[in-house]
Amino acid sequence: MNRSSSILALCFICFSALTWADSGFYLGAGIASGSMTACTKTSTSDCSNTYTAYSREAGNIRLLGGYAFGRHFAIEAGLSSLGTYNVRNSAGTVVGETKASAISIAAKGTITFPKGWSIFGKAGLGGTRMRYSAKPGWVLLMPAEQTSGGLLLGAGGQYDFSESMAVRLWTEAISFNDDAYSGAVGGTAIAAIFKF
């Protein structure tokens, strides 16, 4: 084995040791606020009357789980109840409500700091489910339950109390595009994280 091969092998072993030192599975549970920015589709336009709505509930359940490949990279899945929102027609009139939920999978990149602090960003894919219901006097002209896929983006911070427990604060949004509306739904969440 020549000298450059030996140096390369040593670098690989050191990198592997650093990478796998903090590897493992983790689970989390928490609550989140909910917000939705949506626009109404019409027969003549793909998007009109953009509006922002906030969830009627004070807190929505967030569940997550993932696998950390060391300190700086993880793959994470999530299950989220995203709240109940008023929906509007192209004239801006409230015509019903929707209950939103989502599943997601994302890559998570982390920058760590001394004393347990870290910040992270997430990017991946999400599947949203919208359950629509009309107000009295209005009729749904679309399926009452619709699913769509979209992009997930998120960012936040985490504090590790120990090697097995942490608390996380983050915000994320998942885009959606169904028969009548398109936009993004998400919110800010806080969760306890348990590492195995």
Phi and psi in degrees as GROMACS dihedral restraints (atoms count N, CA, C in turn):
[ dihedral_restraints ]
;  ai    aj    ak    al  type     phi  dphi    fc
    3     4     5     6     1   -79.4    20    10
    4     5     6     7     1   174.4    20    10
    6     7     8     9     1   -64.0    20    10
    7     8     9    10     1   -43.5    20    10
    9    10    11    12     1   -65.8    20    10
   10    11    12    13     1   -36.1    20    10
   12    13    14    15     1   -65.2    20    10
   13    14    15    16     1   -39.0    20    10
   15    16    17    18     1   -64.7    20    10
   16    17    18    19     1   -43.6    20    10
   18    19    20    21     1   -64.4    20    10
   19    20    21    22     1   -42.9    20    10
   21    22    23    24     1   -62.3    20    10
   22    23    24    25     1   -43.1    20    10
   24    25    26    27     1   -64.4    20    10
   25    26    27    28     1   -41.4    20    10
   27    28    29    30     1   -63.8    20    10
   28    29    30    31     1   -43.0    20    10
   30    31    32    33     1   -61.3    20    10
   31    32    33    34     1   -41.7    20    10
   33    34    35    36     1   -63.4    20    10
   34    35    36    37     1   -43.3    20    10
   36    37    38    39     1   -64.1    20    10
   37    38    39    40     1   -43.7    20    10
   39    40    41    42     1   -64.4    20    10
   40    41    42    43     1   -44.3    20    10
   42    43    44    45     1   -62.2    20    10
   43    44    45    46     1   -42.7    20    10
   45    46    47    48     1   -62.7    20    10
   46    47    48    49     1   -41.3    20    10
   48    49    50    51     1   -63.9    20    10
   49    50    51    52     1   -42.5    20    10
   51    52    53    54     1   -67.0    20    10
   52    53    54    55     1   -40.7    20    10
   54    55    56    57     1   -67.0    20    10
   55    56    57    58     1   -44.0    20    10
   57    58    59    60     1   -88.8    20    10
   58    59    60    61     1    -3.8    20    10
   60    61    62    63     1   -61.5    20    10
   61    62    63    64     1   -37.2    20    10
   63    64    65    66     1  -112.4    20    10
   64    65    66    67     1    29.2    20    10
   66    67    68    69     1   -82.2    20    10
   67    68    69    70     1   155.4    20    10
   69    70    71    72     1   151.9    20    10
   70    71    72    73     1   171.7    20    10
   72    73    74    75     1   -83.8    20    10
   73    74    75    76     1   153.9    20    10
   75    76    77    78     1  -147.7    20    10
   76    77    78    79     1   154.4    20    10
   78    79    80    81     1  -130.4    20    10
   79    80    81    82     1   152.3    20    10
   81    82    83    84     1  -146.8    20    10
   82    83    84    85     1   154.3    20    10
   84    85    86    87     1  -145.8    20    10
   85    86    87    88     1   141.2    20    10
   87    88    89    90     1  -166.8    20    10
   88    89    90    91     1  -167.3    20    10
   90    91    92    93     1  -126.1    20    10
   91    92    93    94     1   157.1    20    10
   93    94    95    96     1  -143.5    20    10
   94    95    96    97     1   151.9    20    10
   96    97    98    99     1   -78.2    20    10
   97    98    99   100     1   166.5    20    10
   99   100   101   102     1  -133.7    20    10
  100   101   102   103     1   139.5    20    10
  102   103   104   105     1  -145.8    20    10
  103   104   105   106     1   151.6    20    10
  105   106   107   108     1  -138.9    20    10
  106   107   108   109     1   130.7    20    10
  108   109   110   111     1  -112.1    20    10
  109   110   111   112     1   121.2    20    10
  111   112   113   114     1  -140.1    20    10
  112   113   114   115     1   158.3    20    10
  114   115   116   117     1  -130.1    20    10
  115   116   117   118     1   146.9    20    10
  117   118   119   120     1   -86.7    20    10
  118   119   120   121     1   130.8    20    10
  120   121   122   123     1   -86.5    20    10
  121   122   123   124     1   143.7    20    10
  123   124   125   126     1  -126.6    20    10
  124   125   126   127     1   174.7    20    10
  126   127   128   129     1   -68.5    20    10
  127   128   129   130     1   -21.4    20    10
  129   130   131   132     1  -105.9    20    10
  130   131   132   133     1    -7.6    20    10
  132   133   134   135     1  -146.4    20    10
  133   134   135   136     1   145.2    20    10
  135   136   137   138     1   -75.0    20    10
  136   137   138   139     1   -22.0    20    10
  138   139   140   141     1  -157.9    20    10
  139   140   141   142     1   125.2    20    10
  141   142   143   144     1  -149.6    20    10
  142   143   144   145     1   164.9    20    10
  144   145   146   147     1    54.1    20    10
  145   146   147   148     1    59.9    20    10
  147   148   149   150     1   -70.1    20    10
  148   149   150   151     1   134.7    20    10
  150   151   152   153     1  -145.0    20    10
  151   152   153   154     1   161.9    20    10
  153   154   155   156     1  -117.8    20    10
  154   155   156   157     1   133.8    20    10
  156   157   158   159     1  -126.0    20    10
  157   158   159   160     1   153.9    20    10
  159   160   161   162     1  -118.7    20    10
  160   161   162   163     1   145.5    20    10
  162   163   164   165     1   -59.4    20    10
  163   164   165   166     1   141.8    20    10
  165   166   167   168     1   -72.3    20    10
  166   167   168   169     1   -26.1    20    10
  168   169   170   171     1   -82.9    20    10
  169   170   171   172     1   148.2    20    10
  171   172   173   174     1   -72.1    20    10
  172   173   174   175     1   -31.8    20    10
  174   175   176   177     1  -149.8    20    10
  175   176   177   178     1   138.4    20    10
  177   178   179   180     1  -117.5    20    10
  178   179   180   181     1   144.5    20    10
  180   181   182   183     1   -74.9    20    10
  181   182   183   184     1   134.7    20    10
  183   184   185   186     1  -123.3    20    10
  184   185   186   187     1   129.5    20    10
  186   187   188   189     1  -121.0    20    10
  187   188   189   190     1   141.9    20    10
  189   190   191   192     1  -147.7    20    10
  190   191   192   193     1   158.3    20    10
  192   193   194   195     1  -156.0    20    10
  193   194   195   196     1   152.0    20    10
  195   196   197   198     1  -164.8    20    10
  196   197   198   199     1  -178.9    20    10
  198   199   200   201     1  -130.3    20    10
  199   200   201   202     1   124.1    20    10
  201   202   203   204     1   -92.2    20    10
  202   203   204   205     1   126.7    20    10
  204   205   206   207     1   -96.6    20    10
  205   206   207   208     1    63.2    20    10
  207   208   209   210     1    95.2    20    10
  208   209   210   211     1  -164.3    20    10
  210   211   212   213     1   -78.1    20    10
  211   212   213   214     1   -22.4    20    10
  213   214   215   216     1  -112.1    20    10
  214   215   216   217     1    -8.5    20    10
  216   217   218   219     1  -144.0    20    10
  217   218   219   220     1   139.1    20    10
  219   220   221   222     1  -148.8    20    10
  220   221   222   223     1   158.8    20    10
  222   223   224   225     1  -110.9    20    10
  223   224   225   226     1   130.4    20    10
  225   226   227   228     1  -134.3    20    10
  226   227   228   229     1   137.1    20    10
  228   229   230   231     1  -114.7    20    10
  229   230   231   232     1   151.1    20    10
  231   232   233   234     1  -140.9    20    10
  232   233   234   235     1   153.7    20    10
  234   235   236   237     1  -131.9    20    10
  235   236   237   238     1   122.0    20    10
  237   238   239   240     1  -132.7    20    10
  238   239   240   241     1   134.0    20    10
  240   241   242   243     1   -91.9    20    10
  241   242   243   244     1   119.7    20    10
  243   244   245   246     1  -102.4    20    10
  244   245   246   247     1    -1.8    20    10
  246   247   248   249     1   108.6    20    10
  247   248   249   250     1   176.5    20    10
  249   250   251   252     1  -113.9    20    10
  250   251   252   253     1   133.1    20    10
  252   253   254   255     1  -132.0    20    10
  253   254   255   256     1   149.7    20    10
  255   256   257   258     1   -71.9    20    10
  256   257   258   259     1   142.7    20    10
  258   259   260   261     1  -115.8    20    10
  259   260   261   262     1   148.8    20    10
  261   262   263   264     1  -123.4    20    10
  262   263   264   265     1   154.7    20    10
  264   265   266   267     1   -88.9    20    10
  265   266   267   268     1  -175.9    20    10
  267   268   269   270     1   -66.7    20    10
  268   269   270   271     1   -17.2    20    10
  270   271   272   273     1   -88.3    20    10
  271   272   273   274     1    -4.6    20    10
  273   274   275   276     1    91.6    20    10
  274   275   276   277     1     3.7    20    10
  276   277   278   279     1   -80.7    20    10
  277   278   279   280     1   136.6    20    10
  279   280   281   282     1   -72.2    20    10
  280   281   282   283     1   119.0    20    10
  282   283   284   285     1  -114.6    20    10
  283   284   285   286     1    -4.6    20    10
  285   286   287   288     1   173.8    20    10
  286   287   288   289     1  -160.5    20    10
  288   289   290   291     1  -142.3    20    10
  289   290   291   292     1   163.2    20    10
  291   292   293   294     1  -136.8    20    10
  292   293   294   295     1   143.8    20    10
  294   295   296   297     1  -107.1    20    10
  295   296   297   298     1   124.5    20    10
  297   298   299   300     1  -109.0    20    10
  298   299   300   301     1   141.9    20    10
  300   301   302   303     1  -146.4    20    10
  301   302   303   304     1   163.6    20    10
  303   304   305   306     1  -154.1    20    10
  304   305   306   307     1   154.3    20    10
  306   307   308   309     1  -119.7    20    10
  307   308   309   310     1   153.2    20    10
  309   310   311   312     1  -152.4    20    10
  310   311   312   313     1   159.5    20    10
  312   313   314   315     1  -141.6    20    10
  313   314   315   316     1   135.5    20    10
  315   316   317   318     1  -149.8    20    10
  316   317   318   319     1   155.1    20    10
  318   319   320   321     1   -89.3    20    10
  319   320   321   322     1   139.6    20    10
  321   322   323   324     1  -125.2    20    10
  322   323   324   325     1   121.5    20    10
  324   325   326   327     1  -107.9    20    10
  325   326   327   328     1   135.7    20    10
  327   328   329   330     1  -126.6    20    10
  328   329   330   331     1   141.2    20    10
  330   331   332   333     1  -112.9    20    10
  331   332   333   334     1   123.6    20    10
  333   334   335   336     1   -99.9    20    10
  334   335   336   337     1   151.7    20    10
  336   337   338   339     1  -127.4    20    10
  337   338   339   340     1   167.1    20    10
  339   340   341   342     1   -62.7    20    10
  340   341   342   343     1   160.3    20    10
  342   343   344   345     1    63.7    20    10
  343   344   345   346     1    31.2    20    10
  345   346   347   348     1    89.8    20    10
  346   347   348   349     1    -2.2    20    10
  348   349   350   351     1   -88.1    20    10
  349   350   351   352     1   147.5    20    10
  351   352   353   354     1  -155.9    20    10
  352   353   354   355     1   157.4    20    10
  354   355   356   357     1  -124.4    20    10
  355   356   357   358     1   155.1    20    10
  357   358   359   360     1  -149.7    20    10
  358   359   360   361     1   161.4    20    10
  360   361   362   363     1  -128.6    20    10
  361   362   363   364     1   150.3    20    10
  363   364   365   366     1  -129.5    20    10
  364   365   366   367     1   143.9    20    10
  366   367   368   369     1  -147.8    20    10
  367   368   369   370     1   135.1    20    10
  369   370   371   372     1  -176.6    20    10
  370   371   372   373     1  -149.8    20    10
  372   373   374   375     1  -123.8    20    10
  373   374   375   376     1   146.5    20    10
  375   376   377   378     1  -134.7    20    10
  376   377   378   379     1   150.8    20    10
  378   379   380   381     1  -116.8    20    10
  379   380   381   382     1   120.0    20    10
  381   382   383   384     1  -102.7    20    10
  382   383   384   385     1   146.7    20    10
  384   385   386   387     1  -122.9    20    10
  385   386   387   388     1   125.0    20    10
  387   388   389   390     1  -113.3    20    10
  388   389   390   391     1   126.2    20    10
  390   391   392   393     1  -109.5    20    10
  391   392   393   394     1   106.1    20    10
  393   394   395   396     1   -92.5    20    10
  394   395   396   397     1   144.8    20    10
  396   397   398   399     1  -141.5    20    10
  397   398   399   400     1   142.6    20    10
  399   400   401   402     1   -91.1    20    10
  400   401   402   403     1   149.0    20    10
  402   403   404   405     1   -71.3    20    10
  403   404   405   406     1   157.6    20    10
  405   406   407   408     1   -54.6    20    10
  406   407   408   409     1   134.4    20    10
  408   409   410   411     1    94.0    20    10
  409   410   411   412     1    -9.4    20    10
  411   412   413   414     1  -116.2    20    10
  412   413   414   415     1   152.5    20    10
  414   415   416   417     1  -123.1    20    10
  415   416   417   418     1   136.1    20    10
  417   418   419   420     1   -74.5    20    10
  418   419   420   421     1   128.1    20    10
  420   421   422   423     1  -105.5    20    10
  421   422   423   424     1    31.0    20    10
  423   424   425   426     1  -154.0    20    10
  424   425   426   427     1   167.1    20    10
  426   427   428   429     1   -60.1    20    10
  427   428   429   430     1   142.1    20    10
  429   430   431   432     1   -69.2    20    10
  430   431   432   433     1   -25.6    20    10
  432   433   434   435     1  -126.2    20    10
  433   434   435   436     1   126.8    20    10
  435   436   437   438     1  -134.8    20    10
  436   437   438   439     1   145.8    20    10
  438   439   440   441     1  -123.0    20    10
  439   440   441   442     1   149.2    20    10
  441   442   443   444     1  -153.4    20    10
  442   443   444   445     1   157.3    20    10
  444   445   446   447     1  -104.7    20    10
  445   446   447   448     1   154.4    20    10
  447   448   449   450     1  -164.0    20    10
  448   449   450   451     1  -178.1    20    10
  450   451   452   453     1   -85.5    20    10
  451   452   453   454     1   146.7    20    10
  453   454   455   456     1  -115.7    20    10
  454   455   456   457     1   131.7    20    10
  456   457   458   459     1  -131.2    20    10
  457   458   459   460     1   140.5    20    10
  459   460   461   462     1  -157.2    20    10
  460   461   462   463     1   163.6    20    10
  462   463   464   465     1  -156.8    20    10
  463   464   465   466     1   152.8    20    10
  465   466   467   468     1  -178.3    20    10
  466   467   468   469     1  -166.6    20    10
  468   469   470   471     1  -135.2    20    10
  469   470   471   472     1   159.0    20    10
  471   472   473   474     1  -142.2    20    10
  472   473   474   475     1   145.3    20    10
  474   475   476   477     1  -123.0    20    10
  475   476   477   478     1   124.2    20    10
  477   478   479   480     1   -93.3    20    10
  478   479   480   481     1   114.6    20    10
  480   481   482   483     1   -73.3    20    10
  481   482   483   484     1   -34.8    20    10
  483   484   485   486     1  -155.5    20    10
  484   485   486   487     1  -173.8    20    10
  486   487   488   489     1   -70.9    20    10
  487   488   489   490     1   -14.2    20    10
  489   490   491   492     1  -117.7    20    10
  490   491   492   493     1    -5.0    20    10
  492   493   494   495     1  -144.7    20    10
  493   494   495   496     1   141.1    20    10
  495   496   497   498     1  -148.6    20    10
  496   497   498   499     1   166.3    20    10
  498   499   500   501     1  -125.2    20    10
  499   500   501   502     1   141.5    20    10
  501   502   503   504     1  -129.6    20    10
  502   503   504   505     1   139.4    20    10
  504   505   506   507     1  -125.0    20    10
  505   506   507   508     1   125.4    20    10
  507   508   509   510     1  -154.2    20    10
  508   509   510   511     1   165.6    20    10
  510   511   512   513     1  -128.6    20    10
  511   512   513   514     1   145.4    20    10
  513   514   515   516     1  -152.6    20    10
  514   515   516   517     1   159.3    20    10
  516   517   518   519     1  -140.4    20    10
  517   518   519   520     1   143.9    20    10
  519   520   521   522     1  -122.7    20    10
  520   521   522   523     1   127.1    20    10
  522   523   524   525     1   -77.8    20    10
  523   524   525   526     1   150.2    20    10
  525   526   527   528     1  -141.3    20    10
  526   527   528   529     1   159.0    20    10
  528   529   530   531     1  -157.1    20    10
  529   530   531   532     1    98.5    20    10
  531   532   533   534     1  -114.1    20    10
  532   533   534   535     1  -161.3    20    10
  534   535   536   537     1   -65.6    20    10
  535   536   537   538     1   -31.8    20    10
  537   538   539   540     1  -116.8    20    10
  538   539   540   541     1   -24.7    20    10
  540   541   542   543     1  -136.9    20    10
  541   542   543   544     1   154.0    20    10
  543   544   545   546     1  -141.4    20    10
  544   545   546   547     1   154.0    20    10
  546   547   548   549     1   161.4    20    10
  547   548   549   550     1  -145.5    20    10
  549   550   551   552     1  -142.8    20    10
  550   551   552   553     1   145.3    20    10
  552   553   554   555     1  -132.3    20    10
  553   554   555   556     1   141.9    20    10
  555   556   557   558     1   179.5    20    10
  556   557   558   559     1  -142.6    20    10
  558   559   560   561     1   156.8    20    10
  559   560   561   562     1  -174.9    20    10
  561   562   563   564     1  -106.3    20    10
  562   563   564   565     1   136.3    20    10
  564   565   566   567     1  -132.5    20    10
  565   566   567   568     1   154.7    20    10
  567   568   569   570     1  -128.9    20    10
  568   569   570   571     1   137.6    20    10
  570   571   572   573     1  -147.7    20    10
  571   572   573   574     1   151.5    20    10
  573   574   575   576     1   -91.3    20    10
  574   575   576   577     1   135.5    20    10
  576   577   578   579     1  -114.9    20    10
  577   578   579   580     1   131.4    20    10
  579   580   581   582     1  -119.3    20    10
  580   581   582   583     1   123.2    20    10
  582   583   584   585     1  -101.5    20    10
  583   584   585   586     1   146.5    20    10
